[in-house]
Amino acid sequence: MMIPNLHYKELETSYLFTRIAEKTAAYLAAHPGQRLLHLGIGDVSLPLCGAVIRALHEAVDDQGNKDRFQGYQPECGAPFLREAIAAHYRDRGIVLSPEEVFVSSGASDELGDLLDLFDRSNTALVLEPAYPAYVDANVMSGRTLRRLSAGRESGFLPMPDKGVCADLIYLCSPNNPTGAVFDRPGLQRWVDFANENGSILLFDAAYEAFVQAPGIPRSIFELEGARTCAIEICSLSKTAGFTGTRLGYTVIPGELNRCGMNLREMWVRNRTTKTNGVSYILQRGAAAVFTPEGQEQIQESLSVYRKNARVLMGALDSLGIWYCGGRNAPYLWLACPDGMDSWTFFDRLLTEIQVVGTPGVGFGAEGEGYFRLSSFGDPADTEEAARRLVTLFTGRSAT
Ligand code: PLP
């Protein structure tokens, strides 16, 4: 008899987004005509920039032209895009060879697929609250999970200590859901820890484009020693509005060896077996992001999201509500006022001011009592939501 992967039974049912959808649908059914202000989504609200759209159109035309038509692309990524990404790192002082860059269909796909490189007996560490995919991908493959509490006392940025022991360590900075961002010394401690213990850091840099402050690393490879212990997973989803277009990239340095095996070479073997490459059209669109014109244009959207974050921070500051994130990050993570739990706060915002956010407890038990607001929403809705938030908790309007 065929036996399915029994580890799927161990997955906790994720009620978070279904429960949010059910509650908002029930509220709208009971209050027809009401409009909700969405600050819960992790999706972007602005379209692709002009440089990308032009490149996509040109690439579509190539596919209809006998002389320019492109068939299968190299499994690890088209050379023009791997080179453009390596040059983008080089502009920031990080030297990579294009062969260390792998083009993917997005960070989610990659975060799951990369686990093929590691034995199932390895333990995986997540800093909780955490992006749920880290947990579920490891449970599905039968790996033992360890959780390290990232509480308010550490600003949701815990440091490794002697009690920490794991083969694979997930780090996400700027963080989803907390918006917390590691500074250089903090991240260096994790790199040093990984090198001392032979662990591998899986560094999720999906939100790196939001970092502006000097001294905050955008890439793990800005840190000394990272090339012998880290893999970086990146995405154009939030950087350039590719959530529905799909493209990401992963960096595996040539020095990453374990048990006499080279992880970069193993990943080449994996990709050449398990994929036939990412669409030529999308890779051309992605390459446009790394041109000077593309870089300038994506900043226009990023600055809209940054302004949304400032509007939300202004409201929380005026209410004296504790939060982290919002600076160098698109998410704000706030302590629910008056000791409310995450879902009670969710219900109050929904029913009293028609604002939808994300209950922190949905990102793990450590998130109870916290709430995530996203700056990816519509600017006018974000301003209105901030005004209503202030009115709700003070009875006065925000200036
Ligand atoms: N990593 C984090 C921390 C995310 O928040 C997301 C998406 O929200 C992803 C990865 C997935 O990105 P992609 O759209 O490239 O699959």
Boltz pocket constraint, residues with backbone or C-beta under 6 A from the ligand:
constraints:
  - pocket:
      binder: B
      contacts: [[A, 42], [A, 105], [A, 106], [A, 107], [A, 108], [A, 109], [A, 131], [A, 172], [A, 174], [A, 175], [A, 176], [A, 204], [A, 206], [A, 234], [A, 235], [A, 236], [A, 237], [A, 242], [A, 243], [A, 247], [A, 248]]
      max_distance: 6.0
